Amino acid sequence: MTEIVEEQGRKRDHYRATLENDSLVLQPYCACGNLLGEDYFCDKCNKRCHCNEIICDNQATLELVRKYKRSSPKFSMFNVRLATESEQP
C-alpha cells in the first residue's frame, strides 16, 4: 500500500465539524475554502474534492468526533483535529 505524504500546513479538502442542537454537523469544503455541494465538485477549482480530514470548531466537537472515529468504521479513515485560530469562522 502506498502511503500518502502531504506537506505540513498544506490546505486539503476537509469537513468542518460543529455541534448544532447537540447534533454533529459536517460541512464539506474544498482546499481553496469553497463550500461544496452534495456532488463534492468545486466550481472555483473545477475539480471533484475528496474530504479525508475533519476539522472541529471546539474541544467538545473534537471529543465527539473522536468517539465516532473509535466506534464507527465510517469515521475510522478520517484524520481529525481542532481548528487553528486562522481556521475559525
C-alpha positions as CSV (number, residue, x, y, z in Angstrom):
1,M,0.0,0.0,0.0
2,T,1.3,3.5,-0.9
3,E,1.4,6.0,1.9
4,I,0.2,9.5,1.1
5,V,2.6,12.1,2.4
6,E,1.4,15.7,2.3
7,E,3.3,18.9,3.1
8,Q,2.9,20.2,6.6
9,G,0.4,23.0,6.7
10,R,-0.8,22.5,3.1
11,K,-4.6,23.0,2.9
12,R,-6.6,19.9,2.0
13,D,-10.3,19.2,1.2
14,H,-12.0,18.7,4.5
15,Y,-15.1,18.7,6.6
16,R,-15.8,21.4,9.2
17,A,-17.5,19.9,12.2
18,T,-19.8,21.8,14.5
19,L,-22.4,20.9,17.1
20,E,-25.9,22.2,16.5
21,N,-28.7,21.3,18.9
22,D,-26.5,18.5,20.3
23,S,-26.1,17.0,16.8
24,L,-22.9,16.7,14.8
25,V,-22.9,18.7,11.6
26,L,-20.3,18.1,8.9
27,Q,-19.9,20.6,6.0
28,P,-17.6,19.7,3.1
29,Y,-15.0,22.3,1.9
30,C,-12.5,22.4,-0.9
31,A,-8.9,23.1,-0.1
32,C,-9.5,26.5,-1.6
33,G,-12.1,27.3,1.1
34,N,-15.1,26.9,-1.2
35,L,-18.2,25.3,0.4
36,L,-19.1,22.1,-1.5
37,G,-22.5,20.8,-2.6
38,E,-23.7,17.2,-2.5
39,D,-21.6,16.3,-5.5
40,Y,-18.4,17.5,-3.9
41,F,-17.5,19.4,-7.0
42,C,-15.7,22.8,-6.6
43,D,-16.9,25.3,-9.2
44,K,-14.0,27.6,-8.2
45,C,-11.2,25.0,-8.8
46,N,-13.2,22.9,-11.4
47,K,-12.4,19.6,-9.6
48,R,-14.1,16.9,-7.6
49,C,-13.0,17.0,-4.0
50,H,-12.2,14.2,-1.6
51,C,-12.6,15.1,2.0
52,N,-10.4,12.9,4.3
53,E,-9.9,15.3,7.2
54,I,-12.4,16.6,9.8
55,I,-11.6,20.0,11.4
56,C,-13.5,20.6,14.6
57,D,-14.5,24.0,15.8
58,N,-14.1,23.3,19.5
59,Q,-12.9,20.7,22.0
60,A,-16.4,19.3,22.6
61,T,-16.9,18.7,18.9
62,L,-13.4,17.1,18.7
63,E,-14.2,14.7,21.5
64,L,-17.5,13.6,19.9
65,V,-15.8,13.0,16.5
66,R,-13.0,11.0,18.2
67,K,-15.7,8.9,19.9
68,Y,-17.3,8.2,16.4
69,K,-13.9,7.5,15.0
70,R,-13.2,4.8,17.6
71,S,-16.7,3.2,17.3
72,S,-17.7,3.6,13.6
73,P,-15.9,2.2,10.6
74,K,-17.3,5.1,8.5
75,F,-15.3,7.6,10.6
76,S,-12.1,5.5,11.1
77,M,-10.5,6.6,7.8
78,F,-10.6,10.4,8.7
79,N,-7.8,12.5,10.2
80,V,-9.3,14.6,13.0
81,R,-8.0,17.8,14.5
82,L,-9.0,21.0,16.2
83,A,-9.3,24.1,14.0
84,T,-6.5,26.7,14.4
85,E,-7.3,30.3,15.2
86,S,-7.0,31.2,11.5
87,E,-9.5,28.5,10.5
88,Q,-12.2,29.6,12.9
89,P,-15.2,31.2,11.2
